[in-house]
Amino acid sequence: MKIKEVFEETLRKGKRVIIPYITGGFPDPRTFLELLECLQEAGAGMIEVGVPFSDPVADGPVIQESSQKALEMGMGLKKILSLLIQNRHRVNIPLILMGYYNPFFKMGIDELMKLAKEADIKGFIVPDLPVEEAKDWTSKLKKESIDTIFLVAPTTSMERARVIASFTTGFLYCISVTGVTGMREKLPEYLKDYLKSLRKVTSLPRAVGFGISSPQQVKEISPYAEGIVVGSALIKLIMETEKKEIYRKVRNFISSLVEASHV
């Protein structure tokens, strides 16, 4: 199923698409694969798989720690893609690869596209790749029918947001706060107006990420966005939970977010 189709189907049911983020290979390869299944069973519409990187400029401390642990286990781009290729039958919801451009460039874009197709990756998010430098990147993804998802932030002017959205397919990733990823107790007051303004520059689904960590926050934001990304809260839950309890707690957490997304 394509990203666009997931949004259409979920919105028809009066819900929002819950998009969990999980670091590739974390907390270990076997548990990571089982968590993908668990997230699907809990009602996630698609999953962002993070590629661990040594210099993660957009990531807060929780995701940085998970990336570091994954790197220490030898999990890099090639190993994550290999894991996904061997186990893609486990899930049938879209997988989106989120990573920094350096590892992608180092592997070689043609090789990356080949492996991404084998892994059935449906989209890419590259936080440090500006649209002005992404022409080759977007054309190669378009050729492979893989979505190119760009980010906008509260500091992005509406004029620039319109330009970014014009290069974007799948959904527009709307950063909720200025700063890095991480849990916030309260959503910023400007967020609703910001999301309303973005609707004027694009018809793409808007998925909000950075800082959303509870069913109450999902409930607050659901009338103003079509998708909600949850990363740090999920990674923190995995870190703090005994292994035998991880799947139950993750399933309950994601299910609670899905339930809260009804509008």
Buried (B, 14 or more C-beta within 10 A) or exposed (E): EBBBEBBEEBBEEEBBBBBBBBBBBBBBBEBBBBBBEBBBBBBBBBBBBBBBBEEBEBBBEBBBBBBBBBBEBEBBBEBBBBBBBEBBEEBEBBBBBBBBBBBBEEBEBEEBBEBBEBBBBBBBBBBBBEBEEBEEBBEBBEEEEBBBBBBBBBEBEEEBBBBBBEBBBBBBBBBBBEEBBBBBEEBEEEBBEBBEEBEEBBEBBBBBBBBBBBBEBBBBBBEBBBBBBBBBBBBBBBBEBEEEEBBEBBBEBBBBBBBBBEE
